[in-house]
Amino acid sequence: MRAGSAPEAFAEIPRLPAPKAGSYAVVPQTPPDPAVARLMGDTPWDASLSGAAAGLALAGVAGGRMDAWVVREAAWRAGWPYPVSQVRAWRTDAGAAPPVAVTDWIAAQSAGVAVGLVRARADGADLWVGLSSQATTDLGVIPRQLAVAATVTAPGVAGARWVAGDPDGGLTVGGPGAPLALPLNREGEWLLELRSDASVLARFPVYAGMAPPEVDLLALPTLPADDAGRTAALLDEIRAVYGRTAWRRDPTLDAAARSALDGDLPDLAAAAARLGFPDPATWRCSGPTVPACLDQAMWRPEDRAVFLSDRTLLGLAFSGGSEGVSMVGVASGE
């Protein structure tokens, strides 16, 4: 239905879905907000994905950002485990009909794509936020929090593997098409990823013996793309959150990482081993900002294993500018 119809619906106080859920799940429903329901028409609306949109809208009204890691945190908090492919926001006067761009965006969504759409009101304005996501399989209901020693289960998907990272970064990789049946044998944050050869189908944390942490969507860090010193400090902050000691920079490893970043050293781990560094492991990331780059690496199970390992030496190479930032890291034992 076009935005111009039933203008009284837009004057009503917005009704938002819950921005926080106890489980990951696909939840098709009718929007509780009559204005959103009118716009959606026959297009399917998902309560979990819309809960993520609600969290973003509430933060956006307060002046927040909608960077990739903010969207991801909002999605996990609301119980949406699948990658979000589109994020859109439109601002209008409070009670005004949304721009035609909102209904055009809804109409442009392909069949089978999950849509989340909400509006939030503050300071005389309405903020509409739309999210879309391609949930290629329904994983059922997966609790975000379980007891230690409980088993988290999920169905298998043809051509895809489950990869799990434990709270210490250890990896468990399932066979192709195999279901997930993972005993959570230690307390902390477990990272689960369902991946095919081509893409990540789902990725989300599950918490054993602890409540999911509350992440302030307005307080996530921003750093200049050329602040190498602050970047190293942020790495130590990430390690500290997970109870790890700060890395100690090694100039030889720094030089090896720089060669790898420049493309002169294709196998950084092997080169570090030849230099006498025991058990080296590497990570690499790129993104528009320093936090976006590190966030990308921190939430890949293999790279996360390096971040959370007991290796104490670090080599880091960093390049940044207006086009974004790239980083290469190599960690080793003493």
C-alpha positions in Angstrom: 0.0 0.0 0.0 1.3 3.4 -0.9 2.6 5.8 1.8 -0.1 8.3 1.0 -3.0 6.1 2.1 -4.6 6.2 5.6 -2.6 9.1 6.9 -4.2 8.7 10.4 -2.0 5.5 10.8 1.1 7.6 10.6 -0.1 10.0 13.3 -0.4 7.2 15.9 2.4 6.5 18.4 4.8 4.0 16.8 4.7 0.4 18.2 8.0 -1.3 18.1 8.9 -5.0 18.3 11.2 -6.0 21.1 14.9 -5.1 20.3 16.1 -7.9 22.6 15.3 -11.6 22.4 16.4 -14.7 24.3 16.7 -16.9 21.2 17.8 -16.8 17.6 14.8 -17.5 15.3 12.9 -16.6 12.2 9.7 -15.1 13.4 7.2 -14.1 10.6 4.5 -12.0 12.1 2.1 -9.1 11.4 3.7 -5.8 12.4 2.3 -4.4 15.7 2.5 -0.8 14.2 -0.5 -0.2 12.0 1.5 2.3 9.9 4.2 -0.4 9.2 1.5 -3.0 8.5 -0.1 -0.8 5.9 3.1 -0.2 4.1 4.1 -3.9 4.2 0.9 -5.1 2.6 1.4 -8.7 1.6 5.2 -8.5 1.9 6.4 -10.9 4.8 7.6 -9.1 7.9 9.9 -10.7 10.4 9.7 -9.8 14.1 13.4 -10.8 14.9 14.8 -8.8 12.0 12.5 -5.9 12.8 13.6 -6.1 16.5 17.1 -5.4 15.2 15.7 -2.5 13.1 14.0 -1.2 16.3 17.3 -1.2 18.2 18.9 0.7 15.4 16.0 3.1 15.2 16.1 3.9 18.9 19.8 4.4 18.7 19.5 6.4 15.5 16.9 8.7 16.9 19.4 9.4 19.8 22.2 10.2 17.3 23.8 6.8 16.9 25.5 5.3 13.9 24.5 2.4 11.7 28.0 1.0 10.9 28.3 -2.7 10.0 29.3 -3.8 13.5 26.4 -1.8 15.1 24.0 -3.5 12.7 25.5 -6.9 13.6 25.2 -6.3 17.3 21.6 -5.1 17.0 20.7 -8.2 14.9 22.3 -10.6 17.5 20.6 -8.9 20.4 17.2 -9.2 18.6 17.8 -12.9 17.8 18.7 -12.6 14.1 21.6 -14.9 13.2 21.8 -14.4 9.5 23.9 -11.7 7.6 22.0 -8.5 7.0 22.3 -7.5 3.4 20.6 -4.0 3.3 20.2 -1.2 5.9 18.1 1.8 5.0 16.9 4.8 7.1 14.5 7.6 6.3 13.6 10.5 8.5 10.3 12.5 8.4 8.4 14.9 10.7 6.6 13.1 13.4 3.3 11.7 12.1 4.1 12.4 8.5 3.8 9.8 5.8 7.1 8.2 4.9 8.7 9.1 1.6 7.8 7.0 -1.4 11.4 5.6 -1.2 10.2 3.4 1.7 7.5 1.7 -0.3 9.8 1.5 -3.3 12.3 -0.3 -1.1 9.8 -2.8 0.1 8.5 -3.5 -3.4 12.1 -4.1 -4.6 12.7 -7.0 -2.2 13.0 -10.4 -3.8 10.8 -13.3 -2.9 12.3 -15.2 0.0 14.1 -12.2 1.5 13.3 -11.5 5.1 12.3 -7.8 5.7 12.4 -5.9 9.0 10.8 -2.4 9.0 10.0 -0.1 12.0 9.5 3.5 12.8 10.6 5.2 16.0 9.7 8.7 17.2 11.7 11.3 19.2 12.3 15.0 19.2 9.5 15.8 16.7 10.7 13.3 14.1 10.0 9.8 12.9 12.9 7.6 11.9 12.0 4.6 9.6 14.6 1.8 9.5 14.5 -1.1 7.1 16.6 -4.2 7.1 16.7 -7.1 4.6 18.4 -10.5 4.9 18.6 -13.6 2.9 18.0 -16.5 5.4 18.8 -19.4 3.1 17.7 -21.9 5.7 15.7 -21.9 8.9 17.9 -23.0 11.8 14.9 -23.3 14.1 15.1 -21.8 17.6 18.6 -21.5 19.2 18.9 -20.1 22.7 21.4 -17.2 23.1 22.3 -18.4 26.6 22.7 -22.0 27.9 24.1 -23.7 30.9 27.7 -24.9 30.9 27.7 -28.6 29.6 24.5 -28.0 27.7 24.5 -29.0 24.0 23.6 -26.5 21.3 22.0 -28.1 18.3 21.1 -26.9 14.8 20.2 -28.7 11.6 22.7 -29.4 8.9 22.6 -27.8 5.5 23.6 -29.4 2.3 27.0 -28.1 1.0 27.7 -26.2 4.3 29.8 -26.8 7.4 29.4 -25.7 11.0 32.5 -24.1 12.5 32.6 -23.4 16.2 35.0 -21.3 18.2 35.2 -21.9 21.9 35.9 -19.2 24.5 39.6 -19.8 24.2 39.6 -19.6 20.4 39.8 -23.4 19.8 38.0 -24.5 16.6 35.7 -27.4 15.9 34.8 -28.0 12.2 31.9 -30.2 11.2 31.6 -32.2 8.0 29.6 -31.0 5.0 25.9 -31.2 5.6 26.3 -32.5 9.2 24.0 -31.1 11.9 25.5 -29.2 14.8 25.5 -30.9 18.2 28.1 -29.0 20.3 28.6 -29.5 24.0 29.4 -26.2 25.6 32.0 -27.6 28.0 33.4 -24.3 29.3 32.0 -21.0 30.4 32.1 -18.1 28.1 31.3 -16.8 24.6 31.1 -19.4 21.8 31.1 -18.3 18.2 29.1 -20.4 15.7 29.3 -20.1 12.0 27.5 -21.9 9.2 29.5 -21.5 6.0 29.3 -22.8 2.4 32.2 -22.6 0.0 30.8 -19.3 -1.3 29.6 -17.4 1.7 28.7 -17.3 5.4 25.1 -18.4 5.8 24.8 -17.7 9.5 27.1 -16.4 12.3 26.2 -15.8 15.9 27.5 -16.1 19.5 26.0 -18.4 22.2 26.8 -17.8 25.9 27.5 -20.7 28.2 27.0 -20.0 31.9 26.8 -16.2 31.5 24.3 -13.7 30.3 24.9 -12.1 26.8 26.8 -8.8 27.3 25.0 -5.6 26.9 26.6 -3.6 24.1 25.9 0.1 24.0 25.2 0.8 20.3 26.1 4.5 20.9 29.5 3.8 22.5 31.3 1.7 20.0 34.7 3.1 19.1 35.7 5.4 16.3 39.3 5.8 15.3 41.1 7.7 12.6 42.3 5.4 9.8 45.9 6.5 10.3 46.2 6.1 14.1 48.5 3.1 14.3 49.3 3.6 18.0 45.7 3.7 19.0 45.0 0.6 16.9 47.6 -1.4 18.9 46.0 -0.1 22.1 42.6 -1.2 20.9 44.0 -4.7 20.2 45.1 -4.9 23.8 41.6 -3.7 25.0 40.0 -6.5 23.0 42.4 -9.0 24.6 41.6 -7.7 28.1 37.8 -8.1 27.6 38.5 -11.8 27.1 40.9 -12.1 30.0 44.0 -12.2 27.9 47.3 -10.4 28.6 48.4 -7.6 26.2 50.5 -8.6 23.3 54.2 -7.6 23.2 55.2 -6.1 19.9 58.3 -7.6 18.2 60.1 -5.6 15.6 61.1 -8.7 13.6 57.5 -9.8 13.4 56.5 -6.3 12.6 58.8 -6.3 9.6 57.5 -9.7 8.4 53.9 -8.4 8.7 54.8 -5.4 6.7 56.2 -7.6 3.9 53.0 -9.6 3.9 50.9 -6.5 3.7 53.0 -5.2 0.8 52.5 -8.6 -1.0 56.1 -9.6 -0.8 55.6 -12.5 1.6 52.7 -14.8 0.6 53.1 -17.2 3.6 53.6 -15.1 6.7 53.2 -17.9 9.2 55.8 -20.0 7.5 58.2 -17.1 7.3 57.8 -16.4 11.0 58.5 -20.1 11.8 61.7 -19.9 9.7 62.7 -16.9 11.7 62.5 -19.0 14.9 59.1 -17.9 16.3 57.2 -20.9 17.7 53.6 -21.7 16.7 52.9 -18.5 14.6 49.4 -17.7 13.5 48.2 -14.8 11.3 45.1 -12.7 10.7 44.3 -10.1 8.0 41.5 -7.6 7.7 40.4 -4.6 5.7 37.6 -2.1 6.1 36.5 1.5 6.0 37.7 2.2 9.6 40.0 0.6 12.2 37.2 -0.8 14.4 35.4 -2.1 11.3 38.6 -3.9 10.2 39.2 -5.4 13.6 35.6 -6.3 14.0 35.7 -8.2 10.8 38.7 -10.3 12.0 37.4 -10.8 15.5 34.2 -12.4 14.3 35.8 -14.9 11.9 36.4 -18.1 13.9 39.9 -18.7 12.5 41.1 -15.1 13.1 39.3 -15.1 16.5 41.5 -18.1 17.5 44.5 -15.9 17.0 43.1 -13.0 19.0 42.2 -15.2 22.0 45.3 -17.5 21.9 48.0 -17.5 24.6 50.6 -16.3 22.1 52.2 -13.3 23.6 54.3 -11.8 20.8 52.7 -9.7 18.0 53.8 -8.3 14.7 51.5 -5.8 13.1 51.5 -4.0 9.8 49.0 -1.2 9.1 48.1 1.1 6.3 45.3 3.6 6.3 43.9 6.7 4.7 40.8 8.2 3.2 40.1 4.9 1.3 40.0 2.8 4.4 42.4 0.6 6.4 44.2 -2.7 5.9 46.0 -4.7 8.6 48.1 -7.8 8.9 49.0 -9.4 12.2 51.1 -12.4 13.2 51.2 -13.7 16.7 53.7 -16.2 18.2 54.8 -17.8 21.4 57.9 -16.7 23.2 
